[in-house]
Amino acid sequence: MKIATLGPKGTYAEQAAIIFANRMNASLDNEDIILTTVNHSLRLVQNREVDYAVIPVENKIDGLIGSSFDALIEYQDFVKVCDEVNLPISHVLAAKAGSDWKKLHTVYSHPSAINQCLNRLEEYFPGIALVPVLSTSEAAQKALLEETAAAICSRKTAIAHQMILFSEEIQDYANNETRFFVCSLTDGPVTQDDRTLLAVRYGMNQPGQLYDTAKFLADAQIDLTFIQSRPYKIRPQEYVLIYEFIGHKSSPSVDVALKNIEMQVRAFNGWKKILGSYPKRKREDEVEFA
Ligand SMILES: O=C(O)C(=O)Cc1ccccc1
């Protein structure tokens, strides 16, 4: 099995990919994990160069990771969400061995990780420069090159680089966790505890469009888990709406709602795309081993 995910080595996404491979009883060698960007991971699935992509989509403190949803919309013709991993997250603030926290000037991390620690960082290090990079492990690599920089990353990654820990559990709220989507060329199987992700573009604007979609779901007794809007990047102040709800796309009640939504959006030259159906999973530290 080959899996593409966010790199370089040492990201939380890599941990999620390994957890998913274990769940599938697949053995992974180092070369079976391709460490790259979120967009490129999905492209590798589309081109059949890997079986799965694992991408971060939602953090308990910082919320939905918009750029990952944009990538799912971009690749939706071929790539579907088929599973998820809910990973407990605990960040450290780490720096090159020998650095002095009193001289700290810059903190690098993934933008979501920075947001998860914003209050603490402002309290402990007022005026510090917060610099976003593509991942927490890239942040660690950057911090190692500077005497006055630190990274927000996992404890494991900091230890692997022999860094010193200025602070552990640096996130603003306890019991932090991030949800990752697993993506492949097909949706997940029906498990009776599934969710579906739907993207809707309404086309011509009409009052009550969001209400009508929500009503089709409500009429079919479908429970919404979130609605998110993303910019429709080719026209200013226009949006793609993303709905996540309980139920597999192949269940009869979801099918009825989706057919109604299809008629609704077609009437105004809009579109609807199913981004995938996938089992709802427990947080990994609550999973019981057989
Ligand atoms: O940068 C990482 O390590 C990622 O996997 C993305 C991310 C960043 C912050 C919290 C969870 C996941």
Ligand as a Chemical Component Dictionary entry (heavy atoms), coordinates in Angstrom:
data_LIG
# 
_chem_comp.id                   LIG 
_chem_comp.type                 NON-POLYMER 
_chem_comp.pdbx_formal_charge   0 
_chem_comp.three_letter_code    LIG 
# 
loop_
_chem_comp_atom.comp_id 
_chem_comp_atom.atom_id 
_chem_comp_atom.alt_atom_id 
_chem_comp_atom.type_symbol 
_chem_comp_atom.charge 
_chem_comp_atom.model_Cartn_x 
_chem_comp_atom.model_Cartn_y 
_chem_comp_atom.model_Cartn_z 
_chem_comp_atom.pdbx_ordinal 
LIG O1 O1 O 0 1.779  20.113 10.150 1  
LIG C1 C1 C 0 1.414  18.981 10.529 2  
LIG O2 O2 O 0 2.098  18.244 11.258 3  
LIG C2 C2 C 0 0.100  18.472 10.086 4  
LIG O3 O3 O 0 -0.120 17.302 10.018 5  
LIG C3 C3 C 0 -0.983 19.491 9.890  6  
LIG C4 C4 C 0 -1.481 19.822 11.250 7  
LIG C5 C5 C 0 -1.065 20.977 11.854 8  
LIG C6 C6 C 0 -1.503 21.255 13.127 9  
LIG C7 C7 C 0 -2.317 20.376 13.795 10 
LIG C8 C8 C 0 -2.699 19.236 13.187 11 
LIG C9 C9 C 0 -2.278 18.939 11.907 12 
# 
loop_
_chem_comp_bond.comp_id 
_chem_comp_bond.atom_id_1 
_chem_comp_bond.atom_id_2 
_chem_comp_bond.value_order 
_chem_comp_bond.pdbx_ordinal 
LIG O1 C1 DOUB 1  
LIG C1 O2 SING 2  
LIG C1 C2 SING 3  
LIG C2 O3 DOUB 4  
LIG C2 C3 SING 5  
LIG C3 C4 SING 6  
LIG C4 C5 SING 7  
LIG C4 C9 DOUB 8  
LIG C5 C6 DOUB 9  
LIG C6 C7 SING 10 
LIG C7 C8 DOUB 11 
LIG C8 C9 SING 12 
# 
